[in-house]
């Protein structure tokens, strides 16, 4: 994938993920920190897993 497409794709994933984090995850502050620290698009999965513990 060329770098322009990859950066566009990554920023779109980041935006979507933040929307999920702020609208769904009740521990959003914790996972906002998690997201910032790891800068990954899949932190919402971590959020969902945490809800069951």
C-alpha positions as CSV (number, residue, x, y, z in Angstrom):
1,X,0.0,0.0,0.0
2,X,1.4,3.4,-0.8
3,X,2.1,5.8,2.1
4,X,-0.7,8.3,1.2
5,X,-3.3,5.6,1.2
6,X,-2.0,4.0,4.4
7,X,-1.9,7.3,6.3
8,X,-5.5,8.1,5.2
9,X,-6.7,4.7,6.1
10,X,-4.9,4.9,9.5
11,X,-6.4,8.2,10.4
12,X,-9.9,7.0,9.4
13,X,-9.5,4.0,11.7
14,X,-8.3,6.3,14.4
15,X,-11.4,8.5,14.1
16,X,-13.7,5.6,14.1
17,X,-12.0,4.1,17.1
18,X,-12.3,7.3,19.0
19,X,-16.0,7.5,18.2
20,X,-16.5,4.0,19.6
21,X,-14.4,4.7,22.6
22,X,-16.3,7.8,23.6
23,X,-19.7,6.5,22.8
24,X,-19.6,2.8,23.9
25,X,-16.9,2.3,26.5
26,X,-17.9,3.3,30.0
27,X,-14.3,3.4,31.1
28,X,-13.5,5.8,28.3
29,X,-10.9,7.8,30.2
30,X,-8.9,4.7,30.9
31,X,-9.1,3.6,27.3
32,X,-8.5,7.1,25.9
33,X,-5.1,6.8,27.7
34,X,-4.7,3.3,26.4
35,X,-5.3,4.5,22.9
36,X,-2.9,7.4,23.2
37,X,-0.2,5.3,24.6
38,X,-0.4,2.5,22.0
39,X,-1.8,4.5,19.1
40,X,-3.5,1.4,17.7
41,X,-6.8,1.1,16.0
42,X,-7.9,-2.0,18.0
43,X,-8.0,-0.6,21.5
44,X,-11.8,-0.9,21.3
45,X,-11.3,-4.6,21.5
46,X,-9.5,-4.2,24.8
47,X,-12.3,-2.1,26.0
48,X,-14.9,-4.7,25.1
49,X,-12.8,-7.4,26.9
50,X,-12.5,-5.3,30.0
51,X,-16.2,-5.0,30.3
52,X,-16.5,-8.7,31.1
53,X,-14.2,-8.6,34.1
